[in-house]
Amino acid sequence: MATTYQLSLVFPAALKIVAKHFDCSETALLGRSRSVPLPEARRLLIYLVFDLTPAHTNEVAYVLGRDRTTVANAYLRVLREVM
């Protein structure tokens, strides 16, 4: 499936970029901590992955180890903040 292939290419790159921008580790981004700035960084990561791939919420949620509704809400929150 092209979506899975694209996701496997985009996700690691986006993870590195977001971790560097927010000055946190990639492990912390994938963890459960809610300390600042991790939630904002995770939302941005989700937004980038959705924007750069045709991935579905289930696929992104699986890669991040989150629930699909959490991923969808994070994406929508970034959209609301940008607009």
N, C-alpha and C positions, 0 to 999 in steps of 0.2 A: 504494500500500500504506500502510495506516494506521501501521504500525510505523515505516517510513522517515520519514513525516511527523512523528510524535511524537519520533523520535530527532533530527530536524533542529531541533525546537523546544527539547528538553530539553538536548541536549549543549552548545550554546554557553553556556546559563545555568549549568549545572553546572560547566563549565570555568572560568567567571569566579568563581564562588563558591569553588571549591576553590583556585584560584590566589590569591585574596585571603586566604583562611583560612591558607594555608601561606606566604604572603608570597613568592610566586614568580611568574614570568611564565607566561602561557599557552603561549608558545613552548617554555619549558623543560619544562612538563608533557607536551607532545607530542613532545619530543626523546628522545634515547637516554641521557642522563646518568643515573647511578645515585647521584649525590651526595645526601646527606640534605637535605631531606625529600622529594625527588621520588618515590621509589618508593612511599612511604606515601601521598602525595598522589594518585598515579596509581591506586592500589588503591581509594582512597575515591571517586575519579571514576568508576571502573568500577562500583563498588557502587551509587552513586547513579543512574547511567544504567540499570542493570539494574532497580533498584527502582522507578524512575519511568516506565519504558517496558516494553512487551512485546517489546523487541528481543532477537534471538538473539545468541549469541556471535560468529558470523561478521559480523554487522552492526556490533557494537560494535568488534570487532577492526579492521574496515575503516576506521572513523572515526578510531580511535586510531593506525592504522598498525602494529598489532601482530598477532601470531599468535592464532588463536582459543583455543588451549590456554593461552596466557599470560593471556588475558582471563578464562577460566574459573577458572584457578588463583588469580588475584588476587581474584576475587569470593568464592571459597570461603575464602580466607585471611581476608578481612574478616569473613565469617560466623563463622569459628572464633574470631577475636579478640573479637568482640562477645559470643559466648555463653560 
